[in-house]
Amino acid sequence: MDLQPPAGSIAEMATDLHNMLLVVITLISLFVLGLLVYVGIRFRASANPNPSKTSHNTVIEILWTVIPVAVLVGIAIPSFRLLYYLDRTADTDMVIKVTGNQWYWNYEYPDDGIAFDSYLVDEADLQEGQIRLLSVDNPMVVPENTRIKLLITGNDVMHSFFVPSLAVQVYAFIGRTNEVWIDVPSGKQIYYGQCNQICGVNHAYMPIEVRALPRSEYDKWLSSAREEFAMDDRLVNPKTLKLASAN
């Protein structure tokens, strides 16, 4: 019935724009509905046996041109403000590369030399607190209050990296890298998303889990991740080997 609670400045701005547009389109819809009802009653055949021969009205024509232009300009200002704000990918503190695969995500932290695959936790393996069809074995872990650039690409078919509470929805194409950035607020939260582009038989089982940690806890996670997911000598995920052998 509503948007998910916004997390970060981008999501807050997008939610504010959505709420403003909802008010605008509601007022426009009510105004047009009122005109239709008025015209239907005022100019019905029984009340208006001799219809007017008027072909145009200069004042009305000016008004119905100027007023919509003013409304569109009023909508365009916050829209462009949000678009240019989204484009500030250079003003970030760290980089995470996100790669879409059939049917899992790979997260690479190039500055820290780690990379790992993220698969859905099977329903039979769910632990207490984990969510069916949304929890993963290795979530994307990020530090709180940090501006993070996401480099999003793909390895096979088209995917879409979609986390609604962070206002992120970016396509993942093979041979192309799209950029976006997020700033996850404090609060030690977990944000969920899913692949938002039909990508094959297991499209529904390709969730996204973003876990935000305070800086001290993030540093501890990063220290252990450098041992477990080091890019130079890390073991291939057994699920990846199983998929490769099946193909």
N, C-alpha and C positions, 0 to 999 in steps of 0.2 A: 504493500500500500504506500510505501514511501522509500526514499533512498536510504542506503545504509549510513550510519553515523559517519561523518567525514573525518578523516585522519590526515593531518598535514595541511599546509597552506593551499596547495593546489585543489584538494578535495573541498576545502572550505569555500574557496572562491567559486568553484564549479557549482556547489550546492546553493550558494547565494544567488548566482546567475539563474539557476533553474527555478528557484523560488520567485525571483522577480518576474521571469517570463511567465510563470504560472498565473501570477496576478494579472499581467498584461493581457494574456490570451483569454483569461476568464472575463475581464472587463469588455474586451472586443466582442467576444461571443455573446455576452448578455446584451450589448448595444445592438448588434446585428439582429438578434432574436427579437428585441423590442421593436426595431424598425419593421421587421417582417409582420409582427402581430399588428402594429399600428396600420401599416399599409393594407393588410388583409381586412381589417375592420373598417377603416376610414374610406377606402376606395372600393368596397364591395358593390356589386351591381345595384342592390336595393337602395343603398344610401347615396349612390353617385350615378343617377340615370343618365346624366349628360357629362361624359368624361372630358377632361381638359385637353386642349389641343397643343399644350406647351411642349416644345421639342427640346429645350435646354434652359438651364438656369446658371448664369455665369458665377454667381456667388457660391452656389452649391458645388459646382464643378471645381472651383478653386479650393474650397474647403476639403473636398474628398481627395484632392491631390496633395495639398500641403500637410494635412493632419497625418496621413499614413507615412509621409516622408519623415516628419518629425518623430513619429513613433519608431520607425526603423533606425534613425540616427541615435535615438535614445537607447535602443537595444544594442546597436553596433559598438558603442563606446565601451561598455563592460565586456562585451564579447572579444573585441580586439585586445583589451587589457589582459584578459585571461590567455589569449593565444600567444601574445608576446611574452607573458610570464612563463608559459610552458616551454618557450624556446631558450630559456636560460640554462642550457645544459653545460655550458662552460664554467658556470659558477658552482661547481660541486666539489665535495670533499673526498669522494671515493667512487670507484667504478665496479659494477658487477655485470658480467656478460651472461645473458640468458639465451639459451638455445632450445628451441622446440623440436622434439623428436616424436615419432610414433612409438609409444604414447607415454612420454615422460619428459621432464625438463632437466636440463643440465645447467648448473650455476658455476660460473668461473669468476674467481677473484684475482684478476691479473696482477695487481700490486702485491698480493700476498702469496702467490704461487700455489693456489689450491683450486680444485674443481671437483664437483661431485654430481651424481645423478639423483633425481628426486622422483620417487615412485609412490603411487597410491598405496596406503596400507590396506591390505585385504580385510574384508569384514571379519573373517575368522581370527585375525591377528590384532584386532583393535584392543588397545589398553584403556584403562579408566581415564576419562577426560578427552579421549580422541573422538573425532566426529566422522561418522560414516560418509564415505565418498569425498571427504575434504582433507582428512589428515594424511600426511605423507611421512615416509621414513626419514628423509633428510630435508628439512625446510630451508628456505633461504633466510639466513640470519643476518640482521642488520643492526647497527647501533642506533640508539634513540637520538633525536635532535641532530641528525646528520643529513646533509644534502647528498643524495646518492644518484649517480648517473647509471641508467640501465641501457646496455647495448643489447638489442634484441634481434635475434636472427633465427634461422631454421636449418634443418639438415635434410628435410625431405619435402613433405607437402606443406601447405599453408596452415599455420597455427595462429592463435591470438592470445597474448598474455593479458589477462583481464583480472584486475583486483578492484572491485567497485568501491570499497571504502577508501582506497588510496587514489581513486579517480584515474586509474591506469588501464588503458585498453589499446594495445599496440600489436599490429600484425607481425608475425615472424615468417619471413620468406627465406628460402635458400638463395644464397648469393647476394643478399642485401642485409645491411645492418641499420636498424632504426634506433633512434635515440629518444629517451625520455628521462625525466628525473623525478624523484620523490623526496620528501622530507618527512620521515616518520616521527611523530611526536612522542614525548615521554609517556610512560604508563605501563610498560612491559606488557604489550598487547600482542595478540596473534591475529593476523588478517588473512582471510581466505579468498581464493578466487578459482577460476577454472579456465581451461582453453575455451575461447569463445568463437571458434571457427570449426565447423564440422570437418574433421581431419581423418576420418576412417572409422572402423568398427569399434574401436575402444576410445572414441572421442569423449565419452561421458566419464572416463576413468583417468583423467589427466588433470588433477587438481593442482592448485598453487597454495602454498602455505608460507607466509612471511612472518617471521618471528622477530620482534623488536626487543632488544635487551639494553639495559643501562651499560654505559661504556665499560665499567669494570668487569661485568659479566661477559660482555662481548669479547673483551681481550682474553678472558679465560677460554671462551669457546674457540677463538681464533688460534690460540696456542695449541689446543688439542686437535683442531682441524688441520693444522699444518703437518701434524704427524700422521693423521688418518687419511687425508685427502691430498697429499702432496702431488703436484702434477707430474713430477719427474718419475716417481716410482710407485704411484698408487696402483692398486689392483683394479682390474676391470670389474664393474658391478656384475654379479652372477646373473641378474635378470637381463642385463645387456647381452651377455654371452648366450643366454637361452634364446633371446629374440633373434640374434644373429644366426645361430645354428638352425632355427626354425625357418628362416628365410633362405 
